[in-house]
Amino acid sequence: MTTYATSVRFDDTLMENVKAYAHTQHISTSKFIEQAVAEKMVDLMDYQIAENAYKAWEADDFKTTPLNDFLTEFDLTDLTDND
C-alpha cells in the first residue's frame, strides 16, 4: 500500500489536545490523526449509504416487508420462535 505525506494546520489548543490524547494511547501524533481521519471517512460513507437507502425507501412510498416474508425469501424460517 502506498502512503502519502500531507500537511495539516491546527491551532495551538487543538494540537496540544491531539498530542496529549495520542500520548495517552501510546501512539504517535501522526498515527492518531491517520486513525481519526479514517474513522471520519467510515462515518461519512455510512451516512451516505443510509441517506441513499432512506431516499430509495421514500421513493417506494416507505413500503415495508413483513418479517415472515423476509425470513421466507432468505430461507431463514428456522429462526422463528415456534412456541
C-alpha positions as CSV (number, residue, x, y, z in Angstrom):
1,M,0.0,0.0,0.0
2,T,1.3,3.4,-0.9
3,T,1.4,6.1,1.8
4,Y,1.3,9.8,1.3
5,A,2.6,12.7,3.3
6,T,0.4,15.7,3.8
7,S,0.3,18.9,5.9
8,V,-2.4,20.0,8.2
9,R,-2.6,23.2,10.2
10,F,-4.1,23.1,13.7
11,D,-4.4,25.9,16.2
12,D,-2.4,25.6,19.4
13,T,-5.2,24.2,21.6
14,L,-6.2,21.6,19.2
15,M,-2.7,20.4,18.5
16,E,-1.9,20.2,22.2
17,N,-5.1,18.1,22.7
18,V,-4.2,15.8,19.8
19,K,-0.7,15.3,21.2
20,A,-1.9,14.7,24.7
21,Y,-4.5,12.1,23.5
22,A,-2.0,10.3,21.2
23,H,0.4,10.2,24.2
24,T,-2.2,8.6,26.4
25,Q,-2.9,6.0,23.7
26,H,0.9,5.3,23.3
27,I,0.7,6.1,19.6
28,S,2.4,8.9,17.5
29,T,0.5,12.1,16.8
30,S,0.6,11.2,13.1
31,K,-0.9,7.7,13.7
32,F,-3.7,9.3,15.8
33,I,-4.5,11.8,13.1
34,E,-4.5,9.0,10.5
35,Q,-6.9,6.9,12.6
36,A,-9.2,9.9,13.3
37,V,-9.4,10.7,9.6
38,A,-10.0,7.0,8.7
39,E,-12.8,6.8,11.3
40,K,-14.4,10.0,10.0
41,M,-14.3,8.6,6.4
42,V,-16.1,5.5,7.6
43,D,-18.7,7.6,9.4
44,L,-19.3,9.7,6.2
45,M,-19.6,6.7,4.0
46,D,-22.0,5.0,6.4
47,Y,-24.1,8.2,6.5
48,Q,-24.2,8.4,2.7
49,I,-25.3,4.7,2.4
50,A,-28.0,5.3,5.0
51,E,-29.2,8.5,3.2
52,N,-29.3,6.7,-0.1
53,A,-31.3,3.8,1.4
54,Y,-33.7,6.3,3.0
55,K,-34.2,8.1,-0.3
56,A,-34.9,4.8,-2.1
57,W,-37.4,3.8,0.7
58,E,-39.0,7.2,0.4
59,A,-39.3,6.8,-3.4
60,D,-41.0,3.5,-2.8
61,D,-43.6,5.2,-0.5
62,F,-42.0,3.8,2.6
63,K,-43.1,0.2,1.7
64,T,-42.1,-2.4,4.3
65,T,-41.8,-6.1,4.1
66,P,-43.4,-8.3,6.8
67,L,-40.8,-10.2,8.8
68,N,-42.2,-13.6,7.8
69,D,-41.9,-12.7,4.1
70,F,-38.3,-11.6,4.7
71,L,-37.4,-14.8,6.5
72,T,-39.0,-16.9,3.8
73,E,-37.2,-15.0,1.0
74,F,-33.8,-15.6,2.6
75,D,-34.6,-19.2,3.8
76,L,-34.4,-18.2,7.4
77,T,-37.7,-19.6,8.7
78,D,-35.9,-21.9,11.1
79,L,-35.0,-18.7,13.1
80,T,-38.6,-18.1,14.1
81,D,-39.9,-18.9,17.5
82,N,-42.2,-21.9,17.1
83,D,-43.6,-21.9,20.7
